[in-house]
């Protein structure tokens, strides 16, 4: 490759970074992978998931589950960020 050429993967990666789409894609990856990471039972009780300003907002229909996940939030944050390949979540807000 000449000095002006780059792989398609690096060109797309650079475009996403410059256009700030990579963060949105990582957020969507977390939302789409919620059931895979957390399991069917938790996904079944999760009514809404959204991400804003590095905060994951979870609407759950089970108070006991909400409490259980609250105590595991640091582990969940680490697992989801590792799955996304970058730090996307810094805090979880349960509703």
Order of alpha helices (4+ residues) and beta strands (2+ residues): alpha-alpha-alpha-alpha-beta-beta-alpha-alpha-beta
